Amino acid sequence: MNKKIVRGFYVVLGLLFTMIGAIGVVLPVLPTTPFLLLAAFFFARGSKRFHEWLIQSKLYKKHLHSFVETKSMTLKTKLCILLPASFMLIIAFCIAPIWHAQVLIVIAFIFKYYYFFFKIKTIPVEERELEGSI
């Protein structure tokens, strides 16, 4: 496949996930951080200019900068990601007609909390604000 087409596709996906992430700022059901991570991923592969634009934006700096730089998040940020996703998994668990699917959902639920609380360092809000001012 043509490299320009693939890069253009990455840019379109980056824009799409940036928009969804921005909507997630005002809609509590939609998490912002995972969509901005996807946007950064696709922009990094599609366009250096778009990637630089994203990482310089207030949206990125507020929601992702500390995570990308230090692999850490505040408890509030973790909960803002985990709670809506947990709600969606609980709904999926309740409507899943096959017990195999329910088992996979429970595994995903447990892994998600394990990863966020044991693999991503929790920092106080003050420490994040200090990092942002540097």
N, C-alpha and C positions, 0 to 999 in steps of 0.2 A: 504494500500500500504506500502511496505517496506520503513523504514525511510532512509536507505542508498540510495535507488533509488531517493527518493524525494530530499534529500540533494544534490545528484549528479546532479539532474536536475536543482536545484537552482544555483549550481556552474557553470554549462554550460550556463545558462541564464545570470549570472553575467559576465562571460567571454565575451559572445556575446555583451552585452550592454557596457562593457568596450571598446571593439574593435570599436563599432559604435561611442561611445563618443570620442575615440581617432581620428577617421576619421573626426568627426565633428570639431576638432581643425583646420584642414587644409581646409575643405570644408565649405564655408560660408553658404550654404543652410541648412546644417545639424547642429542643435544645440547640444552642448556638454553636458551642465548641466543636462537636464532631463535624458539622457542616463546614466550618471554617478550616478545620484540619484537611478535609477533602479538597476544599478550594485551593489551599496552599499546595497540596500534593499535585493537583492537576495544573495549576499555574506554573509550578516549578518545572514541569515537563513540557508545557506548551509555550510559555512566553516569559522571558526574563523580565520584561517591562511590566507585565501584569503581576508577576510574583512580587517584584519590588513595590508596586503600588499597594498590593494587599498588605505586605508586612509593614508598610509605613502608615496604614490606616488606623484610626482610633479604634475601630471595631476589633482589629487584630490585636492591637496593643492591650486593649482591655481584657479580652477573653483568651488569648493564646500566648502572648509574649512570654510570660513567666513560665508557662508549661514547656514551651519549646526550648527556652534558655536553660531552665533549671530542672526540668522534669518534675515540677511540683505545682500544686494548686492549693487554693484556700479551701477550707471546708465548705464554705458557701458555694464556691464554683463546683466542687464535686457533687454536692447535693442538687444543684441546679441541672446537672447532667443526669445524675442517677435517678432522681425521683420521677421525672416524666418518662424516662426509658423503662423504669420499673412498672409504672402504671400501664404502659403499652404491653409489656411482657405479661402482666397479670391478666389483662384482657385477652391476650392471645392464648394464655394457658386455659382460661375459662371457656373459650369457644372452640379450642382444638378438640376434634372428635376422636383423635387417635392417641392412645396413651404414650406411644413412642414420641410423638411430637411434644407432649406434655413433659416427658422426661428431658428432652433436649432443651426445652424452655427453662426448666428448673436448673439444668446445668449452666446454661447461658446466664441466668440470674445470679447464681452463686459465683461464677467466674468473674462476672462484671464487678461485683462488690469486692471480691478478693483482689482483683487487679487494682481497683481504685484505692483501696485502703492499705494494701501491702506493697504495691509496686510504685505508686505515685506518692511522693512525699507530701504531707499536709503541712502547709506553712501558715503562720498567722497573717491576718490582713495587713498589719503594719509592715511586715517583712516584704510583702508583695509591693506595697506602695514605695518602699525604699528602693527596691529593684527597678521599679518603673521610673524613678527620678534620676537614675544613673545614666 
